[in-house]
Structure formats: C-alpha cells, structure tokens
C-alpha cells in the first residue's frame, strides 16, 4: 500500500474531528442521577449529559467517547446465574464478541476470551473503581457481580483517567462496587442447574450505625459445577469472601475500604486443532481422557487443571477542598497465587507445572476542580509496582504415572525477575457551553521493564523455588536481560455538539498503548536456546526488538435520544503500529517475536433501543469491522509473511445483537439473540470458521413485601436455547502468526434456576 494512501483515512478523520468550532455560552449541562447518587465520585473528571431513564440492560453513553454501560439491574440479568463472569455483561454491546468453552463462562486456562473491534483481550484494561489490580495470569473474577453497582466498556478513544493499567489498546472495562447500604438488611441467593451447577451467595449490610457515619457489608459465595463434556470441573469450585466498610465525616470527607479473597480450581477443556475441528462429532465429545490411558498418560483430565487463590484490598479516600475541589486517593494491593498443570507438547509424555505468584501494589491520586460553571480540570498520578510479571519465573516438568502420580523430571525454567514499575501522570480539561462540550487531556505512560536472569537447570533437584538457591545454580550468559524504561505520550480530545435538543454530533481521538509481551519471547527462546546460541543471538538481542504497541483511534458519531427511540451510530478508524508478532526467522530457523507489524481497523457500528410500550423495550447492536494487517510482515532476517489485507485471526467482520426487556406485572423476560459472522483462525485466512446464531433466555418472577421479605425472586436462564452445535472460542491472536491455532466447541443448551430473597 502506498504511504500516502495509508495516511488519508487518518487525515480525513482528524479533519472532521476538529471541524466544529465550539461556541461558548451559559452552561446547561447537569449531572445525571446515577452520578449524583454517589457523593464520592469525582464529578469533574467526566463529561456528564442529562439523559432520560435508561434501559435496564445495556445502553450507549451520551458522552463523546464510545463507551457502553450496564446498570445494576442489567448486571443482575446479563450476569446470569453464575454472577462472576463480567464478560457476559457485554452481550448486547456493539463490536464485542465473548466466547467461552464452558456453558457458565468459567475457565482458567485457555477457555475464555473477549474480542473488541477485532482485538483480543491481552491488551484489554480491566479495572475496579478505576484501579488495575486484576491478575495478568490466572483468575480475573475477583468480585461476585452481586457486589457490583455498575459496569462500563470503552471500545476506543478514552479520557486520560480511564484505562489505567499495563495495556489498553483493546479498550477498557471498569466495574464500580456496590457500597454498604444505609439500611440494615440481608440478601441470599441459591442457584442450581445443568451439569450439577450449585451456587450459594449471601450478603449482610449493617446499615448506618447510629450517628457514627459508619456502615459495612460482608458477603460469601460458594459454587460447584461439572464440565459439560469429559471429566472434571470447569473450574467448578469457587469460594469468595468480600467485605467493605465506609466512614463518612461531617466535613464531607469519606473513607471506603474493600477486601476480597477468592479461591477457584478446576479442570481444562481440551482444545482441537483445525483438522480435528473439521470433524463435527468431535465438537461435543473430544476432551481429555477420563481414565489413565497407557501411552497417553499426559492426556488424563486431572493432569490438566488449575488452582488459584487471590486476595486484594482497595481503599478510597476522598476529601472536599473548598467549595469546588475534590482530592481522592485510591491505594491498592493484590496477590495472585496458584498453579497450572498442563502438557506442553502432545507428542511428549510430560506434565508441566507452572507456579504463579504475582503481587501488585499502587495508588491513584487525583485532584478534581470546577474552576467555573464552564471549566473543569482533573489532574492525577498513577503508580504501580508489580512482581513477578510474566514470563514464568519457574516451571517444572514431571513424568506422569499409571497410578495418577507425578515423578520429577527436570526444571524447565528457572529465573529471577525484578519489579515492573509504572509511573503515569495525567491531566484532563473539560469546557462546556450551551451546545458544545470539548474535553482534552494527556497521559504520560512510563513503564520500567524488569530485569530477567535465567539459570542453567541441569541436575537441579526437586525442591521449592526458595530452596533451589542453596544449590547455587549457574547463570546462563545467553539469557540475561537488562531493565529498560519506555515513555509514551497518550493524548486525547473529544467533542460533543448538540445539533438540537435530541441530537448531538460526537467525535473523539485518543492514543492508546499495549505493553510489549516479553513472556512468549522468553519462553520461545528458552525452548529453542540451542538454535539461538548457534547463531550467537542472546535473549537481550531478542528483547531489543520488542517495544510497546501504539494505536491512534478516532470515533465520529451521532447520539439521538427521542421519546421512544435512542440511536448511537458510529464510525471508527484505528491505526496500530509496532505490533508484536511472531514470525519465522530464516537465520535461526525458529519463530521469533518482533515489534514490526502494522494494522488498520475501519468499522461502523449502531447501537440503541426502542421503547415499544411501557412494558416492552428492545435493545440492539450491529457492527461491521475490517481489522487487517497493513502490508506484508518482514522479519529482521528478511523472511516475508504475506499478510497485507488479511483479516486478523478471530476477528468477525459482522456482529449483530438483539435483546428484549419485557415486563408484565411480576414477570420480567429478556430473550437475547446474537449473530457472529465468519472468522479465520490463522493469519493467512485459510482456516475458516463458520458463522453462527445463538439465543439465550432469562426469566424472572418477582414478589414484593411478603412478611419479612422485601423482595423474593425466582429466575431461570437458558443459554444456547436452541442447542446450537458450533465452534466458539479460537485461541488464535494477532500476536502469533505461526503457531497452530486451537479451537473449542461452544457449550450445548445450559439451564439454571435461582431463588433470591432480600430481607
């Protein structure tokens, strides 16, 4: 593609973005009801626009940013009976496709993903209260959704204070937590369903304790389930404890503290290669072996499992400053600990254990000031220390035994890593007039890549990681990587101009960042060390070819809000460069990770709702996405992969969604239909995956004020209502161009019921 032609879409979009000149007049913008209810929310850091009553399930925001939100009521419905998988909350959002190998959306390793505008979830920022303390590896389901008050997903451009974390080129999802209730009460929920699903949840709220201004809550949940095929749990054993306390003061200050501990364990589903996926009888039968089979002991289901314990603490301290200012500090700490058991290569009779221990600590400090009725400023700083990030610090290989035991074989990986550091100041300025709101900001994304030191493992015994150092393992001189600091400026600018009272033009631009993925590069080098050393190539030289992925994103749309109909059509353009990809290196004769690719995403999307009657509302989303590589990809050694114009793997071009929210008397019904267009599993678009249509049904019957019970609900969810047989999740990503992708069958019809009561 000619260089001038590549730039034209970006230049044209920028021209539209800056075409409208704001006219400044008296401010007529007010805060919406959801914001004014939370007295501690930073009211100056977002563009809030008055809106009529929103849909109960999912709705696009009226802000210029392409962000969709789910209310508390929508979370209860879309979250289903499991109420732990936040990805399910995106079921009615445009340009978002969520897949899982399990009917309940449960899996720890390789069994679930989310795709936003064609990009996978590796670069998706996941935050709670704006804090990025979800794990990079292992469990991300820290909070029961019964404890979540709201959910939002930025699909593209975003303000400087959103999407904090190690990466956000895919987008950013954020959950706000449900605060302690002002009134004492209890909520219990009991669910059961297909494949021995059983879940119990209970929450107690203290209410406001006298005149102290103190309130707290505590909740516990326990869930079990079986896999829908094969043997084991999906993971089906999850125990969660969550607590929160809030203290208000007479001067308007408030302190909140949340703590959570989550345990989850279970077994994996076995993926298929493309040849196996062409045999439809495999889709609902192919899995790990139920029994120990001679010659294939490594394929026993209990040699393919995970076990994780996660603990996190988050505080929020806010203090009014004068009449128009607010200072807030959000310190946090998290610990992600557990292990994976898996077979690293189906042709070898080995079982590998990957022990994971990540710790994160940091804080976000922010000052919000309303300078005038027309001008708001938000300035902040995010700092985080993360240990130990990927790649794996250590792994061990074992030989499986016919009795189900494991005999130590060798250390597969042994290393030491320093901390991964983030220092990000940010600033956002918003100006409002009678018809126009313009907001701009910038974030300096500074991250310090850790040092990596690998050790020779020959002859080392089977002892703990802490004990192995008493045996004085020797350094591997070829696998030593120095620390490196990267700095990227991430600007943003948005505009909302009201053409009339019910119609507004919106446009937004922002630059986003995705951290370099040194994990696969290090693992690939370790597995092919001899080939690299033979060419005198060190791990440091490989890492020198890695740098953060940068994307420039532009959205231009309309927001129509009528009495019955709401519409949010949107056009977007995204240019990604320095994309990290794995390409074949002719010199080394193995695949090598290098930051050399470019990709362009161009798409249109439409989402909205229509209120047919006072009891029936439809919610819809339709999107078309062309996310393809820009040019062929050439390795440092000269090898060329013909990727120009090829759709990125696992990126459907067409997505369509329709949901109905019907209420009649005590009944609430929400059928949801989704269409996923064709996809490809490989970079060259030779492994085609057919399109499919799915339907789910959620039913609720409500009783109110029955004796001591305030609310009593009986609900039922039927997932994959018509029992569609299809290929759902694809393991392929836009990073690895050479690895053979794997495929998972979608789960069959799954039915679950829940009884809940609030006292």
N, C-alpha and C positions, 0 to 999 in steps of 0.2 A: 504493500500500500504506500502511495506517495506521501511524504511527510506533510505536505500542505493539506492534503485531503484528510489526514488524521486529525488535524487541528480544527477544521471547520466546524464540526458539531459543537466542540467546546466553546469556540469563539462566539458562535451564534447563540448558544445558551447563555453565555455571560452577557451578551448584549441585551437580551430580554430581561435578565436579572436586574441590570442597572438602568433599564429604560425609564421606569416610573420614577419621577421625582417627588418625594414626599412634600406635602403642604402642611404646615404646622398650624394647628388651631387648638381650641379648647379640648381637653381630654374627655372622651366619653366612654372609655373602656373601664369596666369594673371586673372584680374578681368573681369567678364562678362559685357556685355553692359548695362544690367539693373542696375548694381551696380554703374558703373562709371557715369551714368546719375544723380545719387543722390549724390551730393558732400558732403552732411552732414551725409551720412550713415556711421556707424562705419565699416570701410573697413577691420579691423583687427580681428574682432570677429567671422567671419565665414570662412569656407573653400570654396573658390570660384574656380570653374574649368571652363576653356574655353569650350563653347558649341556652336554648330551651332544654327541657327534660330529655336526657339521652336514652338510647336503647339500653335494655338491661344486659345484653350480651356483649357486644363489641361495637365500637364506633371510632371513626377517624376524628382526630382532634381538629379544632378550628385554627390551631396555630399554623404558621407557615411551614414548620418542619413536618415531614411525613412521619407522623407518629400516630399509632392506633392505641386505644386504651380499652381496658376491660374493667367494669365496675365490680363492686363486691358481690352483687347479685349474679353478674355474669361469671365470676370466678366459681361460684357455687355450682353453676350449671355446666360450664365448659370443662371445669376440672374433673367432672365425673365422680365415680365412686371412690377412686383412689386418693384424690386430692393431694397429690405430692408431685406430679409432673407438670411444671409450669409451661412446657412446650404445648400442651393441649389447649392452652388459653389463646393460641394464635390460629385456631381452626377456622375463624371467619375473617382473617386479615388477608389483604391483597399481597401477592408476591411472596407468600410464605408457605413452605411445604415442610411438614413434620412427618417423620417416619419412625416406626419402631418395630422391632421383631416380635414384640410381646403385645398382647391384646390390651393390657393395662398400661402400656407405655413404660414398663420397667426394664431396665438393663443397665449393667455397669460397664461392660467392655464390648464395644463394637456393635451394640444392639439398638442404638437410637441416634437420630441426628435431626437437625433443623437446617433448612436451606432458605436463605433470604435473598431474593433477587438473583438467584443462581449461585451465591456464595455459601460455602459450608460453615459450620459453627465453630471452626477452630479460631477464627478472628471475631467471634461474637462477644461483646462485653456483657457480662452478667453481673448485675449489681442488686443489692438490697439496701434500700434507703440511700441510694447513690454510692454505696460502699462496695468495692470489688473484692469481696472475700470468699467467693465461691472457688472451689478447687480447680486446678488445671488438669489434674489426673484423678480419677476416682469419682466419688459421689458429689453431685451438684445439688441434690434435692435436700437441702438443709431444713427447709421450713414446710410444715403442713400448710396447705392452702387455706384451711380454716382460719389460720392466723395471718392471712394476707388481706389487706384492705383494698389494694388496687394494683394494677399491672399495666405496663406500657412498653411498647416496642418501637424504637426508632429504626426505620428501614434505610435511611440515607443520611442526608445532612442533619447536623445536630448542633446545639449550642455548646459553648466551651465547657460548661459544668456537667454535661451529660456524657455517658460512655467512658467514664474513667476506668482504667484497667490496663491490662497488658496489651490488648488489641481491641479495635472497634471498626475495622474496615467492613465487616459483615453487617454491623449495626449494633444496637444496644438495647437490652431488655432490663427493666427495673421493676422491683416489687416494693411496695410500701407496706409496712407491718400494721396489723390491727392493734391499736393501743388498748391499755386496760380500760374497761368500761367504767363509767361514772356510777353505775348502779351494780350492786352485788348480784351475781347470778351464776348459773352453770349451763353448759351446753354439752350434750352427749350425742354420739353418732355411732351406729353399728351397721356395718355393711357385710354382705356375703354374696357370692356369685359363682360363675363358671370357674372350673379348674381349682376348686377348693379355696377360692378367694375369701378371706375373712379379715375385716379391719374394724378396730375399735378406736374411737377418738373421744377424749373428754377434756373440757376446758373449764376452769373455775376463775371467775373475776371477783375480786374483793369489793369492788365499788370504792367510792371515795371514803376514806377512813376519817370520819369526823371532820374537824376543821384543819386537819394536818396538811391537806393537799396531796396526800399520798394515795396511790392506788396501784394494784398489781394484778397479774394473772399468771396462771400456770396451766400447762396442757401436757397431755401424754397421748401417744398413739402407738398401736401395735398392729402390724399387718403380716399376713402369711398368704402365699399362693403357690400353685404349681405351674410349671411350664405347660403350654398348650400342646406341645409335642415333645417326644423324648422323655427323659427323666430329669428330675431335679426341680429347683425353684428358680424364678426368672429375673432378678432375685426376689424371692418371696418371703424374706424375713426382714422386717424393718421395724425398729423401735425408735421413737423420737420423744425427747423431752424438751420443752420450750418454756421459758419464763420471761416476764417483763415487769418492770416497775417504773412508775412515773411519779415525779415530785414537782409540784408547781409552787411558786413563791409569789408573794404579794406584789413584787416589783415587775412581774411578768416573765421572770426567768423560769426555765423548766429544764429538768434533768430526766432523761429516759435511759434505761438500761435493759438490753435484751440479751439473753443467753440461750444457746441451743446445743443439744447433744444428739447425734443421730448415728444409729448403727444399721448397717444394711449388708446382707450377704446373700449369695445365691449362685446359680449356675448359668453358663452362657448357652446361647443358641449357636449351632454350628452353621457357618456361612457356606454358600455354594460358589464355585467358580462359574464362569459363563457357560461352559459346556454342561455342567450339572444343572444349571438353571434352565436349560432348554428342555429338560425332561419334567413335564408338569407333575408327574407322580412324585417327584422329589419334594415339591413345594411343601407338602404337609406331612412328609414322612422323614425327610433327610435331617438327621441330627446326630449328636454324639451318641456313642453306644451306651445302651442301658446296662450292659454287663461287661466285665473284663474279657476282652477277646484276644486270644493269643495272636501275636504278630501285629496287633494294633492296640496295645495296651494304652498308648498315649491318647487314644480317642475315646477313652472312658469319660462319661459325663462329669464325674467328680474330680477329674484331673483338669477340668476347665471351669474354673469358678473364681469368685472374688469375695473379699471380706473387708469391710471398711468401717472405721469409727471416726466421726468428725465432731469437732467442738468449735464453737465460735461465740464471741462476745462482741457486742456493738453498743456503744453509748452515743447519745445525742444530747449535747449541752447547748442551750440557746439563751441569749441574753439581749433584751432590747437596749439599744444605745440611742438616747434621745427620743424624739418623737417619731423619727423616720428611719432608724437604722436597726439592724439585727445582726448580731455576731453568733455564729454557730460553729461548734467543733464536734466532729464525729470520729473519735478514736475507735479502733477495732483490732481484734486478734483472732486468728483462726488456726486450727490444727487439723490436717487431713492425713490420716494414718490408716494403712491397710496393705493388702497384697492381692496380686493376680496370680493364678495358676493357669498356664496355657502351653500348648505345643508350638514351639517357634517355627517348626517346619514339618509338614505332614509326612515327609519322607524319612524323618528321623524318629527313632523311638526315645524321645526325650520329653521331659516336662520341665518347663522353666518357671521359676518363682521370681516375681518382680515385687519386691517390697518397696512401698511408697511411704514417705514421711515428708509432708510439706508443712511449713509454718509461715504464716503471713501476719504482719503487724503493720499498722499505719494509722494515718488520720487524714481527715479533710477539714480544713479550716476555711471559713467563708464569711465575708462581710457584705451584707446587702444594704444599700442605701437608696432611699427615694429622695433624690435631690429636689425634684419639683413634681407637680402633678403629671408632667410630660416626660420626665427623665429618671430612669433607674440605672443603678450601677451595681454589679456584683463582681467582687474580686475574691480569689481564693487560692489555696495551695493544697496539693495532694502529695503525700509522701508515703512510700511503702517499702518495706524490706521483706523479701521472700526467700525462704530456704526450704528445702533444696528444690529448685525448679527442675523440669525435665532438661536433659535426658536422664534415664535411670542412673541413680548413684551406684547401685549394685544389683546384680542378678545372679542366681544360682541355677545350674542345671542338675536334674535328677533323672535316674533311670526308673521307670515305672515297674512295679512288681505285680505278679498274678494275684497276690492277696490284697491289693489296693494300697500297699505301702510305697514309699519312695526311698531310693538309695542314692546318696550324694554322688554326683559325677564330677563336677568342677564348678569353679566360679566363672560365670560367663562374662561378667563385667564387674570391675572394682574401680572406684574413683573417689576423689574428693572434689567438692564444688564450693565456691564461696557464695555469698549472698547476691541476689538480684535486686537492684535498687532502682526506685522511681522517684523523681523529683519534678513535679509538674505544677508550675504556677498558671493561673488562668484569669481571664477578665472578660466580662460580658456587659455591654452597654445597650440599653433599650430606650428608644424615643417613640412617644405616641402623640398623634394628633387626632383630629376629629375623624379622619378617614384612613389614615396611614399609620402603620406601626413598622418601624425599622429597627432591627437588632443586629449588632455585630460584636464579635469577640475574637479572642485568640488564646491558644493554649500552647505552652512550650513543653513538648513531650521529651523529657530527658530520662534515659534509662541506662543503667550500667550493667552490661553483660558480665556474668560471673566468670571467674577463672575455672578451668577444668584440668584436673590432673588424673591421668589414668595409670594403673599399675599392672605389672605382669602378674598373672594369676596362676601360672603353672605350679602345681604341687601344694597349693594352699589348702588347709583343712576346712572342714565344715564347722565353722564357729560363727558367732554373731559378727555383725559389722564392726561393733566397738572392739571386740576381742581380736579381730584379724590383724590389727596394727601391732600387736605384740609379736607377730611373726615377721615383722619388718619386710613387707612386700617391696619390691624394687619398682622405681618409676619407669614407665615406658617413655623413652625420649621422643618418640614419634607422636605421642598423644598428649601434648601439653599445650593449653590454650590460655593466652593472657586475657585479662579483663579489657573491655572496650566500652566506651561511652558513646551513645548516639544522641543527637539532638535534632528534633524536627519541629518547625513551627506549624501549628494547625489552626489556620484562620477560619472564620465562619461569618456569613452575612445572610440575613433573611429580610423579607419584605412582605407585608400584608396590606393590601389596599382595597378598601371597600368601594366597589362599583355602585352598589345600592345597599339597602338595609339587609337584604337576604343573600347577597352575592359578593364574594371577595376574590381578588386575584392574589395568589401567593407564589413566592419564589424563594429559594434557599440554596446556599452554597456552603460546603464545608470540606476541609481536607481531613482525612482520617488515616490512622496508622495501624499496621499489623506487625507484631514483633517477628523477628527472624526465628524460624523454627529450627534451633540447633539440635533438638532431640533426634530426629531421623538422620541428620547428617552425622552425628556422633555414633549412633547405632550402626549406620551403614559402613562407616569407616572401621569400626571395631570388628564387624563381620567380615570385612574384606581387607584387613590390615596388610596381609602379605602382598596383595596386588598394589596397594598404595606405596608401601615401602620399596617395592621393586622399582618403582618409578621415582623414588626419592621425593614423595609428596607427603607432607606431615598433616596432621589434623588441623594445625594452625593455618596452613595454606587453604584448606577446605573452608574453614570458618571465615577466612578473609573474603571469600566470595559471597558471604551472606550479609544481608542488611535488611532493615525494616521495609515491608511493603507499604507503599503510599498510594492513596486513591483520592482523586478530586471528584466531588459529587455535586450534581446540580438537579434540582427539582423545580418544576414550574407547573402550577395547577390552579384550580378553582375550588372554592368552598361555597356550596349553595345550601342554605338552611331554610326550607319553607315550612309551612304548617304541617304537611304530611311527609314531604319528600326531602331527604338530605342526600347530597351528592358531593363526592370529592374526587373528580378526575385529576390525573396527574401524569406528567411526562417526566422521565428522568434520564440522565446521562451520567455515566461514571467511567473514568479512565484510571486504571490501575497500572502502576509501573513498579519495577524492582520486585515483581512477584517471584517468590521462591518456588522452583520446580525441580524435580528430579529428572535428569536427562542422562542418556548413555554417554559415557566418556570413552572415546576410542583409544585414548592413551592408556588409561588404567584398565579398560575392558570391564568396567562395572558402572552402575548408575551413580550419579553424583548430584548433590543438591547445590544449586546455584541460583542467585537472585538476578535472573536475566530476562524474565518474561514480561510482556505487557498484555493487558486485556481490556476490552471495552464492553460495557453494558449499556444497552439502549432499550427502554421499555415504556409501556403505558399501563396504567392501572386505574381502575374505577372501583370505589367502594362507597357504600351508603346504606340507606334504609328507607322504607316506605311504611307509613302507618295506615294500614287498610281500614281498620276500625279501632275503637278504643281498646279492644282486646286482642288485636292481631297486628303484628309488625313483622316485616321481612327485612333481613339483613343480607347484603350481597357484596361480593368482591370478585372482580375479574381482572386478570393481568396477562400481559404478553411481555416476555423478556428475551432479548437476544444478548447473551453473555458469551462472547467468543474471544479467542486469542487474537491479538493484533500482530500478525506477522509470524513467520516460522521462527522456531526457537533454536538458537545455535549455542552449543556448549563452548567452553573455553578452549577445548581441544579441536573444535571445528565441526563436530557432528551436528547435523541439522535434523530436527523433527518437524515434519510438515503440518504445523498446527494452525496456520493462518486461516481465519474464518471458521474454525471448528468450534462448535458449542462446547463449553466447559462441561466436564463429566458431572452427572447427577444434577443437571440444571434444566428442569422442564421449561419449555417456552411458554406453555399455556397453563394457567391455573384458573379454575372457576369455583366459587363457593356460594352457597345459598343456605340461609338459616331462617326458620320461622320461630317467632316468640308469641305463642298463643296462650291467652289467659281467659278462663271462663269460670266464674265462681271460685271454687277452691282448687281448680285444676290449672296446671301450667305444663304445656307441651312445647318441646323445642327439637323438631327434626332438623338435622344438618346434613347437607349434601355437598360433596367435594369431588371435583374432577381434576385429575393430574395428567397432563399431556405426556407425550413420549419423551424419553430421556435416553442418554447414552452412558454406558459405564466406563468407556475408555476415551482417551484424548482424541484419537483419530476417528471417532464416531462410527466404529464398526460393530460395537456391541450394543445393539438397540434393545431398549426395554419398552414394552407396550404401555399405552395409556390405560387408565382405569378410572372407574367411578365408584365412590363409596357413599354410604348413607349411615348415619347414626341417629338414634332417637333417645331423647331424655324426657322423662315424665316425672311430675311432682304433684302430690296432693297435699294441701295444707289444711291444718286445723288451727284455730286460734283460741287462746284463753280457755283451756279445758282444765278446770280445777286449778292446781298449782302450776300447770304447764302453760307458758306463754305461747309457744309455737310447737307444733308437732307436725313433722313432715315425713311422708313416705315417698321415696323416689326410686326410679328404675332407669338404668341406662342400657341400651342395646347398641353395641358397637359392631360395625360391619353388618348392618341389619339384614342385607340380602346375601350374606355369606359369600362374598366375592373372593375368588381364588386369584391371587395376583402377586407380582413381585413388588415389594415395597421399598425397603431400605437398600441403598447401594453404598458400599464402603468407599467408593472412589472419591477423590478430592481433586481440587485444581492445583495441588502441590506435586503429586507424584504422577509423572507421565508414563512410567514404565512398569510399575508394579501391576500385577494382575488384580483387577477389582474383584470384590466379592459381593454376593447378593443374598438377601434374606427374603423369605416369603412373608407376606402380610398375614396377620393372625386371622383365624376364622371368626364367625359370629361369637361375641362375648357378651354375656348378660350378667348384670349385677344389680342388687337392690340395697337400699339403705333406709334405716329408720333413724330420725334425729329428733331431739327434743331440747328446747331451751326453757330453763326454769328461772 
